[in-house]
């Protein structure tokens, strides 16, 4: 898979929908080593829980976030651990429906301080959330059975396909004239289960998250370059936390941490 580099622009805004808490988890910091901290941590930033940065995320969505044992781990989680370390805070992850994260419901209700779940920055979300600098550029793809004979979106004419609720993949699918039967699922795991059961002929999601399933008799077709850039989301006008996240993202790109995490997860 092509390795993507962090994208240099500065904080922007985001999101739109609902909320249900499912579970909590913690994660070990980067590779067993203490993350490199800023010279002087900003201790003035307020969080919903004193001494802790609480992060909403929606696994499974490997390699960005997944549950391994009792831990929530992944590329996004390691970057969030770097932010927490720079702020001299502990970190806690809350498993949350994706729709609640991208709609701002989770942040507005005080469930968490940050949304970290491979969130694409787009105009719709910018109205309700503030986004960090982009930290990853992704592309959309479709997952199909390896023996399906499907090679393009055109081959899906009249066939059922699966999308994840509230995602840019869902929005894109509804714009394709060939896709006339679109079924909505809450998470990536539900999409893949439906594909394996024959309920749908293809599912759409980000290429890096689909690739791990190619060992299960499935294949990724196409590299639908939609120009998506991921960012971390905070509650509207939470400028102090946004500034701190961007400061960490800038640090990790200059001290080699970002490249180390790309090698680790991709």
N, C-alpha and C positions, 0 to 999 in steps of 0.2 A: 504494500500500500504506500502511496506517496505520503511522505511526511510533510505536515503543514507547519509553518512557522507562525509565531504570534504576530498579530497585525498591529502596527503602531498607532492608531488614532486614540483620541481621548473620550472620556465618559459621555454616554448618550442616555436615552430613556426608553421604557417598554410597557406592555401586556393586557389580557382580557378574559376571566371566568370564575370557578367554584372551589370548595375545600373539604377534604376529609383526611384526617390524620390516621396513618396506619401503623407506624412503628418508629423507634428511635435506634440510633447506632452511633458508635464512635469509630475513629480510624486512627491507625498509627501514622505518625508523621513520616515524611519522605524517606523511604529506603532504610529505615532504622536509624538514620542519623538525625541530629538536631538540625532543623532548617536554619539557614543563615538569617539572623535577625537584623533589623535595622538598628543603626547605632543608638537611636533614642526612640523607643516605642511610644506611640501616641496613646496615652492612658486616658485622654479626655473623651474618647468615643463611647457613647452609651449603647449598650446592648440589652436585649430583652431579659437576659439572665446575667447577673453580675459575674464578671470573670470568665465568661464563655461567649464564643461566637457560635450562634445557632444557625445551621444551614439546612434549608429544605432541598430535597433532591428526590428523583423518581427512578430508582432502579427497578428492573434490570435495564441497563442501557450501556453495556460494556462497549468500549473501554473507558467511557466517561464516568459511569457509576454502576456498581454492582454490589451485591451482598455476598460476602465470603465468610462463612461461619456466622459469627455475631457482629462482623465488621462491615461497614459500608466503605468500599474502596474504589479507586479509579483515578483517572487523570484529573477530573474536576476536583475530586476530594483532596488530592495531593496539593493542588494549587490553593485550595481553600485553607489547608493546613499551613501553607507558607504565609498566607495573610494573617491567620491567627497567631502564628509565631512572631511575626513582625509587630503585632499589637500586644504581645505578651498575654494572650488569652488562651484558655483551653478551647477545644472545639467539640461540637456535638452535631450529629446529622439526624434529621427527621425525615423519614420516608413519607412522601406527600404525593397525591395524584398530580400528574403533570398539569392538568387543566387549572388546578388551584394555584400552581406556581406561575404559569404564564399569564393568568388573568389578574394577578396581583392580590387575589383573595388571601393567600397564605401570609403574605407580608403585611397586608393592611390589617389583618386580624391579630397580628402580633405573635404568630406561630413561630416565626424565625426572623433572622436579621438579613439573610442573603438567600437568593434562589440560585442554585448551581445545578443545572440539569441539561447541559448542551442546548441552551436557549438561543435560538436565532434572534438576532436584533432585526426588527422590522418596524414599519411605520405604525402598524396597529398596536403593537406592544409599547411603542415609545410614548403613547398617550397615558399609560397607567403606571409604568415602572421607569426607574432610572437604570441604565446599563453601564457597566464598566467599559473600558477599552476592549475591543475585540481581542480574543485570545486564541481563536482557532477558526480556520476557514474549512468548510465542509462542502460536500456535494450530495445530492439526493440519488438514491438508487432503488432498484426493485429486486426483491428476493422471490425466486420461483423454484419449483422442483427441478432438479438437474435434468430429468428426462422429459420435461414438459413440452419441449419444442418451442417454447416462447423465447424470442430473441429481441423483441422491441415492444414498446407501448402499443404499436399498431396491432400486434398479435393478441392484445387483450380486449379487442372489440367484442362486446356482448358477454364478457366474462366478469365474474365477481372479483373485486380486489379489496384489500384491507388497508386501512389507514389508522394512524394513532390520533385519538381525539385531541383537538387543540393545537396540533402541530402545523408547521408550514408545509409538511408533506401532504396533509389533508387538504389544505388550501390549494396546493399545486394540482392535486388529483382532480379536484372539482373544476379546474380550468381546462382539462384535457377532453376534447370531444369524443375520443375513443372510449373513455371510461364512463360507462353509463350505469354500472351497478357497483356502488361504493359502500363498503361496510365499515363502520366505525368501531374501534376497539380502544380500551382505556390505556393499555400499555403495549410495549414491543413484545413482551412474552405472550400476551394474548393474541397478537397478530400472527406470530410464528406458529402457535398452537393451531390456529384456524387454518393456516396454510398446510400444515402437516395432515390435518384432518380432512382436507379437500373442501373446506367451506369456502375458501377463496383460492384463486389461481395465482395471485401475486400479492405482495405487500410492499408498501413504499415507506422508506425511512432513510436516515443518514447512512452513507456507505460504510463508515467505520463501525457502526453498530450492527450492520447486517453481516459483515464479513465473517465474524466468529461462527455463524451458522452454516457456513459452506462445508463444514466437516460432517454435516448431518443429512447428506443427500440433497442439498439445496445449492443454488448458485445465485450470485449477484449479477444482474444484467444492467448494462448501461451505466453511464456516469453523467447523470442529468445535472449539469452544472447550473445551479440556480443562484450561485454567488452568495451563499449563506455564510454569515460570520456569527460565531457564538460570543456571548458576553455573560457576565454575572449580573444578576438583577438585585436591586435594593429598592426599598420603599421610596416613593416619590419624594424628592427634595432631601434625601438623607445624604447630604453632600460630604459630610466628614467621613462616613464609612466608604463612600464611593471614591473619595480621594485616596484613602488608605489602600483600597483594593488596587487602584491604578498604580500607586507607588510600588506595591509588591510586584505587580505584573511587569513594571519597568525594570525592577531589580532582577527578577528571575531571568529575564531575557539577556541581561548584560553579564550576569555572574555564572552562566552555564547551567543553572538549575532547570530552565525550561527545556533545553535540549536533552538533558538527562531524563526528564520525565517523558519526553516524546519517545526516546529509546526504550524506556521502561514499559510504556503502555501501548505503543504502536509497532 
